[in-house]
Amino acid sequence: MKTSTNTSITKLSEPLKIEDIDFRIQSINNGKYATILAYKDARVDIQRLNSVCGILGWKRAHTRDNKNCIVSVWCDDKREWVSKEDTGTESNMEEEKGLASDSFKRACFNLGIGIELYDYPTIQIRLNDDEVEETGKTKPKFKASYKLNLKKWRWNIQLDESKKITFLGAKDESNKLRFSYGEFNK
């Protein structure tokens, strides 16, 4: 696929659709407030690279036992591969796979894919009593219960012309507003 460097970079760094963003709980404090992280998974990066660069217009390589990933896109202007590299961290479940995936996602951030996630506001939500379970024996500690299902929540985002977030909101499966940042413009 023939594209100029500027066109490709612009298309790679277009903000992700809210449907491409996942949300997960980072932590729950003693007041039962959950801090929620917005993130992208590797499939989102692959889809963006394929749609902008074509299946044969990009490549990835892992080095240092998957700790680092190098993502390269073909530049017709320069007639060479342009590469970005980053380091990942292991996941709690599958260490090697998680490490490879994380280093890939971080390298893709360096290409601009999903970079706006760094501009998301801090998302803190007071959980309902049935959405948390106490797990600490000597000191109160909380985890999400099966009643809390962020995948069923509907998230909405609005951006201004410079692609900065002007509104971010979430409604739970009962259509109750659970989080709001900024002002929603109809």
C-alpha atoms as an extended CHARMM CRD file, in Angstrom:
* protein
*
       186  EXT
         1         1  MET       CA              0.0000000000        0.0000000000        0.0000000000  PROA      1               0.0000000000
         2         2  LYS       CA              1.5610000000        3.2830000000       -1.0780000000  PROA      2               0.0000000000
         3         3  THR       CA              1.1970000000        6.0060000000        1.4910000000  PROA      3               0.0000000000
         4         4  SER       CA              3.3020000000        8.9910000000        2.4250000000  PROA      4               0.0000000000
         5         5  THR       CA              4.8700000000        9.1790000000        5.8470000000  PROA      5               0.0000000000
         6         6  ASN       CA              2.7030000000       12.1220000000        6.9560000000  PROA      6               0.0000000000
         7         7  THR       CA             -0.5290000000       10.4550000000        5.8080000000  PROA      7               0.0000000000
         8         8  SER       CA              0.3320000000        7.2010000000        7.5740000000  PROA      8               0.0000000000
         9         9  ILE       CA              1.3480000000        8.8920000000       10.8240000000  PROA      9               0.0000000000
        10        10  THR       CA             -1.8460000000       10.9730000000       10.8000000000  PROA      10              0.0000000000
        11        11  LYS       CA             -4.0110000000        7.9060000000       10.2030000000  PROA      11              0.0000000000
        12        12  LEU       CA             -2.1530000000        5.7860000000       12.7760000000  PROA      12              0.0000000000
        13        13  SER       CA             -2.6180000000        8.4690000000       15.4390000000  PROA      13              0.0000000000
        14        14  GLU       CA             -6.3350000000        9.0780000000       14.8210000000  PROA      14              0.0000000000
        15        15  PRO       CA             -8.1360000000        8.6330000000       18.1650000000  PROA      15              0.0000000000
        16        16  LEU       CA             -9.4980000000        5.1610000000       18.7880000000  PROA      16              0.0000000000
        17        17  LYS       CA            -13.2340000000        4.6000000000       18.7730000000  PROA      17              0.0000000000
        18        18  ILE       CA            -14.6990000000        4.1280000000       22.2240000000  PROA      18              0.0000000000
        19        19  GLU       CA            -15.6880000000        0.5820000000       21.1560000000  PROA      19              0.0000000000
        20        20  ASP       CA            -11.9700000000       -0.2080000000       20.7350000000  PROA      20              0.0000000000
        21        21  ILE       CA            -11.1270000000        0.7990000000       24.2900000000  PROA      21              0.0000000000
        22        22  ASP       CA            -11.4590000000       -1.5560000000       27.2320000000  PROA      22              0.0000000000
        23        23  PHE       CA            -11.8210000000       -0.5580000000       30.8560000000  PROA      23              0.0000000000
        24        24  ARG       CA            -10.6270000000       -2.5130000000       33.8780000000  PROA      24              0.0000000000
        25        25  ILE       CA            -10.2910000000       -1.9890000000       37.5950000000  PROA      25              0.0000000000
        26        26  GLN       CA             -6.8270000000       -1.0580000000       38.7280000000  PROA      26              0.0000000000
        27        27  SER       CA             -7.6290000000       -0.8830000000       42.4360000000  PROA      27              0.0000000000
        28        28  ILE       CA            -10.3980000000       -0.4630000000       44.9960000000  PROA      28              0.0000000000
        29        29  ASN       CA             -9.7270000000        1.6060000000       48.0980000000  PROA      29              0.0000000000
        30        30  ASN       CA            -11.2190000000        1.3190000000       51.6080000000  PROA      30              0.0000000000
        31        31  GLY       CA            -13.9480000000        3.8160000000       50.7070000000  PROA      31              0.0000000000
        32        32  LYS       CA            -15.0380000000        1.3960000000       47.9370000000  PROA      32              0.0000000000
        33        33  TYR       CA            -13.9270000000        3.7390000000       45.1750000000  PROA      33              0.0000000000
        34        34  ALA       CA            -12.5820000000        1.9190000000       42.1410000000  PROA      34              0.0000000000
        35        35  THR       CA             -9.8480000000        3.4060000000       40.0040000000  PROA      35              0.0000000000
        36        36  ILE       CA            -10.5170000000        2.3090000000       36.4410000000  PROA      36              0.0000000000
        37        37  LEU       CA             -7.9730000000        2.2100000000       33.6320000000  PROA      37              0.0000000000
        38        38  ALA       CA             -8.7140000000        2.7100000000       29.9500000000  PROA      38              0.0000000000
        39        39  TYR       CA             -6.5410000000        0.5230000000       27.7200000000  PROA      39              0.0000000000
        40        40  LYS       CA             -6.2450000000       -1.0190000000       24.2720000000  PROA      40              0.0000000000
        41        41  ASP       CA             -5.4040000000       -4.5990000000       23.4810000000  PROA      41              0.0000000000
        42        42  ALA       CA             -3.0220000000       -5.8380000000       20.8100000000  PROA      42              0.0000000000
        43        43  ARG       CA             -5.8640000000       -6.6540000000       18.3830000000  PROA      43              0.0000000000
        44        44  VAL       CA             -6.7050000000       -2.9430000000       18.1720000000  PROA      44              0.0000000000
        45        45  ASP       CA             -3.1050000000       -2.1890000000       17.1970000000  PROA      45              0.0000000000
        46        46  ILE       CA             -3.0560000000       -4.9550000000       14.5950000000  PROA      46              0.0000000000
        47        47  GLN       CA             -6.3300000000       -3.7470000000       13.0770000000  PROA      47              0.0000000000
        48        48  ARG       CA             -5.0750000000       -0.1440000000       12.8840000000  PROA      48              0.0000000000
        49        49  LEU       CA             -1.7460000000       -1.1730000000       11.3400000000  PROA      49              0.0000000000
        50        50  ASN       CA             -3.4940000000       -3.4190000000        8.8050000000  PROA      50              0.0000000000
        51        51  SER       CA             -6.0170000000       -0.7470000000        7.8200000000  PROA      51              0.0000000000
        52        52  VAL       CA             -3.4610000000        2.0670000000        7.4900000000  PROA      52              0.0000000000
        53        53  CYS       CA             -0.3610000000        0.2390000000        6.2230000000  PROA      53              0.0000000000
        54        54  GLY       CA             -1.8230000000       -2.9070000000        4.7030000000  PROA      54              0.0000000000
        55        55  ILE       CA             -1.0330000000       -6.4120000000        5.8480000000  PROA      55              0.0000000000
        56        56  LEU       CA              2.3850000000       -6.3370000000        4.1720000000  PROA      56              0.0000000000
        57        57  GLY       CA              3.1780000000       -2.7240000000        5.0700000000  PROA      57              0.0000000000
        58        58  TRP       CA              4.2330000000       -3.3050000000        8.6520000000  PROA      58              0.0000000000
        59        59  LYS       CA              6.1360000000       -5.8490000000       10.7180000000  PROA      59              0.0000000000
        60        60  ARG       CA              7.0880000000       -6.5860000000       14.2760000000  PROA      60              0.0000000000
        61        61  ALA       CA             10.0550000000       -8.2800000000       15.8860000000  PROA      61              0.0000000000
        62        62  HSD       CA             10.6360000000       -9.2370000000       19.5020000000  PROA      62              0.0000000000
        63        63  THR       CA             14.0500000000       -9.1040000000       21.1310000000  PROA      63              0.0000000000
        64        64  ARG       CA             15.5190000000       -9.7320000000       24.5820000000  PROA      64              0.0000000000
        65        65  ASP       CA             13.1980000000      -12.6970000000       25.3140000000  PROA      65              0.0000000000
        66        66  ASN       CA             10.0920000000      -10.6850000000       24.3280000000  PROA      66              0.0000000000
        67        67  LYS       CA             10.9880000000       -7.8010000000       26.6600000000  PROA      67              0.0000000000
        68        68  ASN       CA             11.3180000000       -5.4640000000       23.6720000000  PROA      68              0.0000000000
        69        69  CYS       CA              9.2180000000       -5.1810000000       20.5430000000  PROA      69              0.0000000000
        70        70  ILE       CA             10.1700000000       -3.3360000000       17.3790000000  PROA      70              0.0000000000
        71        71  VAL       CA              7.2570000000       -2.2870000000       15.1650000000  PROA      71              0.0000000000
        72        72  SER       CA              8.2040000000       -1.1010000000       11.6880000000  PROA      72              0.0000000000
        73        73  VAL       CA              6.1170000000        0.5250000000        8.9780000000  PROA      73              0.0000000000
        74        74  TRP       CA              7.1750000000        0.8230000000        5.3460000000  PROA      74              0.0000000000
        75        75  CYS       CA              7.8370000000        4.4130000000        4.2150000000  PROA      75              0.0000000000
        76        76  ASP       CA              7.5080000000        4.9110000000        0.4560000000  PROA      76              0.0000000000
        77        77  ASP       CA              9.0140000000        8.4180000000        0.7330000000  PROA      77              0.0000000000
        78        78  LYS       CA             12.2390000000        7.0990000000        2.2570000000  PROA      78              0.0000000000
        79        79  ARG       CA             12.0640000000        3.6450000000        0.6410000000  PROA      79              0.0000000000
        80        80  GLU       CA             12.8760000000        2.0460000000        3.9940000000  PROA      80              0.0000000000
        81        81  TRP       CA             11.3250000000        0.6820000000        7.1600000000  PROA      81              0.0000000000
        82        82  VAL       CA             10.7150000000        3.1970000000        9.9580000000  PROA      82              0.0000000000
        83        83  SER       CA             10.7620000000        1.5460000000       13.3770000000  PROA      83              0.0000000000
        84        84  LYS       CA              9.7060000000        2.2410000000       16.9300000000  PROA      84              0.0000000000
        85        85  GLU       CA             10.6820000000        0.0990000000       19.9090000000  PROA      85              0.0000000000
        86        86  ASP       CA              9.5510000000       -0.2400000000       23.5000000000  PROA      86              0.0000000000
        87        87  THR       CA              9.7660000000       -2.5330000000       26.5130000000  PROA      87              0.0000000000
        88        88  GLY       CA              6.8990000000       -4.3850000000       28.1650000000  PROA      88              0.0000000000
        89        89  THR       CA              6.1340000000       -5.9800000000       31.4990000000  PROA      89              0.0000000000
        90        90  GLU       CA              4.9020000000       -9.4820000000       32.2810000000  PROA      90              0.0000000000
        91        91  SER       CA              1.2380000000      -10.0910000000       32.9540000000  PROA      91              0.0000000000
        92        92  ASN       CA             -0.0970000000      -11.9780000000       35.9480000000  PROA      92              0.0000000000
        93        93  MET       CA             -1.5920000000      -14.7710000000       33.8250000000  PROA      93              0.0000000000
        94        94  GLU       CA              0.6600000000      -15.7780000000       30.9410000000  PROA      94              0.0000000000
        95        95  GLU       CA              4.0410000000      -14.1890000000       31.5590000000  PROA      95              0.0000000000
        96        96  GLU       CA              5.6900000000      -14.6350000000       28.1400000000  PROA      96              0.0000000000
        97        97  LYS       CA              2.5830000000      -13.8970000000       26.0890000000  PROA      97              0.0000000000
        98        98  GLY       CA              1.7530000000      -10.9100000000       28.2930000000  PROA      98              0.0000000000
        99        99  LEU       CA              5.2880000000       -9.5820000000       27.9790000000  PROA      99              0.0000000000
       100       100  ALA       CA              5.2300000000       -9.8590000000       24.1740000000  PROA      100             0.0000000000
       101       101  SER       CA              1.7840000000       -8.2590000000       23.9750000000  PROA      101             0.0000000000
       102       102  ASP       CA              2.6880000000       -5.4060000000       26.3190000000  PROA      102             0.0000000000
       103       103  SER       CA              5.9180000000       -4.5520000000       24.5010000000  PROA      103             0.0000000000
       104       104  PHE       CA              4.0060000000       -4.6090000000       21.1750000000  PROA      104             0.0000000000
       105       105  LYS       CA              1.2620000000       -2.2960000000       22.4950000000  PROA      105             0.0000000000
       106       106  ARG       CA              3.8660000000        0.1050000000       23.9040000000  PROA      106             0.0000000000
       107       107  ALA       CA              5.7720000000        0.1990000000       20.6080000000  PROA      107             0.0000000000
       108       108  CYS       CA              2.4600000000        0.9730000000       18.8720000000  PROA      108             0.0000000000
       109       109  PHE       CA              1.8990000000        3.8760000000       21.2710000000  PROA      109             0.0000000000
       110       110  ASN       CA              5.1970000000        5.2300000000       19.9410000000  PROA      110             0.0000000000
       111       111  LEU       CA              3.6730000000        5.1520000000       16.4520000000  PROA      111             0.0000000000
       112       112  GLY       CA              0.7220000000        7.1510000000       17.7970000000  PROA      112             0.0000000000
       113       113  ILE       CA             -1.8520000000        4.3550000000       18.0650000000  PROA      113             0.0000000000
       114       114  GLY       CA             -4.0370000000        5.0910000000       21.0700000000  PROA      114             0.0000000000
       115       115  ILE       CA             -1.7400000000        7.8360000000       22.3430000000  PROA      115             0.0000000000
       116       116  GLU       CA             -4.8140000000        9.7800000000       23.4930000000  PROA      116             0.0000000000
       117       117  LEU       CA             -5.3150000000        7.2080000000       26.2660000000  PROA      117             0.0000000000
       118       118  TYR       CA             -2.5880000000        9.0590000000       28.1670000000  PROA      118             0.0000000000
       119       119  ASP       CA             -4.8700000000       12.1300000000       28.1880000000  PROA      119             0.0000000000
       120       120  TYR       CA             -7.8450000000       10.3290000000       29.7310000000  PROA      120             0.0000000000
       121       121  PRO       CA             -8.9700000000       11.7490000000       33.0560000000  PROA      121             0.0000000000
       122       122  THR       CA             -8.5660000000        9.7480000000       36.2460000000  PROA      122             0.0000000000
       123       123  ILE       CA            -11.6200000000        7.5040000000       36.4090000000  PROA      123             0.0000000000
       124       124  GLN       CA            -12.7840000000        6.8760000000       39.9530000000  PROA      124             0.0000000000
       125       125  ILE       CA            -16.1970000000        5.4280000000       40.6810000000  PROA      125             0.0000000000
       126       126  ARG       CA            -17.9160000000        4.7780000000       43.9940000000  PROA      126             0.0000000000
       127       127  LEU       CA            -18.9910000000        1.1600000000       43.8290000000  PROA      127             0.0000000000
       128       128  ASN       CA            -22.2690000000       -0.1570000000       45.1660000000  PROA      128             0.0000000000
       129       129  ASP       CA            -21.9790000000       -2.4470000000       48.1870000000  PROA      129             0.0000000000
       130       130  ASP       CA            -22.9150000000       -5.5220000000       46.1360000000  PROA      130             0.0000000000
       131       131  GLU       CA            -20.1680000000       -4.7310000000       43.5890000000  PROA      131             0.0000000000
       132       132  VAL       CA            -17.3280000000       -5.2980000000       46.0690000000  PROA      132             0.0000000000
       133       133  GLU       CA            -16.1580000000       -8.0950000000       48.3280000000  PROA      133             0.0000000000
       134       134  GLU       CA            -13.9210000000       -7.7050000000       51.3240000000  PROA      134             0.0000000000
       135       135  THR       CA            -10.8850000000       -9.9850000000       51.1280000000  PROA      135             0.0000000000
       136       136  GLY       CA             -8.5490000000       -8.6930000000       53.8410000000  PROA      136             0.0000000000
       137       137  LYS       CA             -8.3330000000      -10.7470000000       56.9990000000  PROA      137             0.0000000000
       138       138  THR       CA             -6.4360000000       -8.3590000000       59.2520000000  PROA      138             0.0000000000
       139       139  LYS       CA             -6.7340000000       -5.1780000000       57.2230000000  PROA      139             0.0000000000
       140       140  PRO       CA             -9.6960000000       -4.2400000000       54.9830000000  PROA      140             0.0000000000
       141       141  LYS       CA             -9.0070000000       -5.0060000000       51.3480000000  PROA      141             0.0000000000
       142       142  PHE       CA            -11.5290000000       -5.0960000000       48.5250000000  PROA      142             0.0000000000
       143       143  LYS       CA            -11.9930000000       -6.7400000000       45.1500000000  PROA      143             0.0000000000
       144       144  ALA       CA            -14.7760000000       -6.5310000000       42.5890000000  PROA      144             0.0000000000
       145       145  SER       CA            -17.6410000000       -8.9590000000       42.9990000000  PROA      145             0.0000000000
       146       146  TYR       CA            -19.3200000000      -10.8050000000       40.1470000000  PROA      146             0.0000000000
       147       147  LYS       CA            -22.0260000000       -8.0740000000       40.1850000000  PROA      147             0.0000000000
       148       148  LEU       CA            -19.5840000000       -5.5400000000       38.7160000000  PROA      148             0.0000000000
       149       149  ASN       CA            -19.2950000000       -6.1040000000       34.9820000000  PROA      149             0.0000000000
       150       150  LEU       CA            -17.5870000000       -3.1730000000       33.2480000000  PROA      150             0.0000000000
       151       151  LYS       CA            -17.9460000000       -4.9210000000       29.8700000000  PROA      151             0.0000000000
       152       152  LYS       CA            -21.6940000000       -4.2860000000       30.0350000000  PROA      152             0.0000000000
       153       153  TRP       CA            -21.2530000000       -0.5690000000       30.7220000000  PROA      153             0.0000000000
       154       154  ARG       CA            -21.7460000000        1.9200000000       27.8790000000  PROA      154             0.0000000000
       155       155  TRP       CA            -18.9700000000        4.4580000000       27.5440000000  PROA      155             0.0000000000
       156       156  ASN       CA            -19.2840000000        7.6900000000       25.5940000000  PROA      156             0.0000000000
       157       157  ILE       CA            -16.5610000000       10.1000000000       24.5580000000  PROA      157             0.0000000000
       158       158  GLN       CA            -16.4950000000       13.4450000000       22.8080000000  PROA      158             0.0000000000
       159       159  LEU       CA            -13.4060000000       15.1670000000       21.4570000000  PROA      159             0.0000000000
       160       160  ASP       CA            -12.8230000000       18.7210000000       20.2890000000  PROA      160             0.0000000000
       161       161  GLU       CA            -11.3030000000       19.6850000000       16.9310000000  PROA      161             0.0000000000
       162       162  SER       CA             -7.7920000000       19.2380000000       18.3530000000  PROA      162             0.0000000000
       163       163  LYS       CA             -8.8340000000       15.7090000000       19.4310000000  PROA      163             0.0000000000
       164       164  LYS       CA             -8.7210000000       16.4980000000       23.1620000000  PROA      164             0.0000000000
       165       165  ILE       CA            -11.3350000000       14.9350000000       25.4260000000  PROA      165             0.0000000000
       166       166  THR       CA            -14.2100000000       17.2740000000       26.2610000000  PROA      166             0.0000000000
       167       167  PHE       CA            -16.4890000000       14.5830000000       27.7060000000  PROA      167             0.0000000000
       168       168  LEU       CA            -16.1410000000       11.0300000000       28.9880000000  PROA      168             0.0000000000
       169       169  GLY       CA            -19.0490000000        9.2180000000       30.5950000000  PROA      169             0.0000000000
       170       170  ALA       CA            -20.1880000000        5.7420000000       31.5640000000  PROA      170             0.0000000000
       171       171  LYS       CA            -23.5880000000        4.2410000000       32.2300000000  PROA      171             0.0000000000
       172       172  ASP       CA            -23.9710000000        0.8410000000       33.8460000000  PROA      172             0.0000000000
       173       173  GLU       CA            -26.1920000000       -1.9710000000       32.5670000000  PROA      173             0.0000000000
       174       174  SER       CA            -29.1700000000       -0.3350000000       34.3720000000  PROA      174             0.0000000000
       175       175  ASN       CA            -28.5510000000        2.8740000000       32.3700000000  PROA      175             0.0000000000
       176       176  LYS       CA            -27.4590000000        4.7070000000       35.5320000000  PROA      176             0.0000000000
       177       177  LEU       CA            -24.7510000000        7.3390000000       35.0130000000  PROA      177             0.0000000000
       178       178  ARG       CA            -21.7180000000        6.1170000000       36.9640000000  PROA      178             0.0000000000
       179       179  PHE       CA            -18.9810000000        8.4160000000       35.7010000000  PROA      179             0.0000000000
       180       180  SER       CA            -18.9070000000       11.7970000000       34.0250000000  PROA      180             0.0000000000
       181       181  TYR       CA            -16.0360000000       14.0660000000       33.0670000000  PROA      181             0.0000000000
       182       182  GLY       CA            -16.4620000000       17.3470000000       31.2090000000  PROA      182             0.0000000000
       183       183  GLU       CA            -19.6070000000       18.5420000000       29.5350000000  PROA      183             0.0000000000
       184       184  PHE       CA            -21.6680000000       16.5000000000       27.0820000000  PROA      184             0.0000000000
       185       185  ASN       CA            -22.6000000000       18.4210000000       23.9170000000  PROA      185             0.0000000000
       186       186  LYS       CA            -25.5800000000       17.1630000000       21.9490000000  PROA      186             0.0000000000
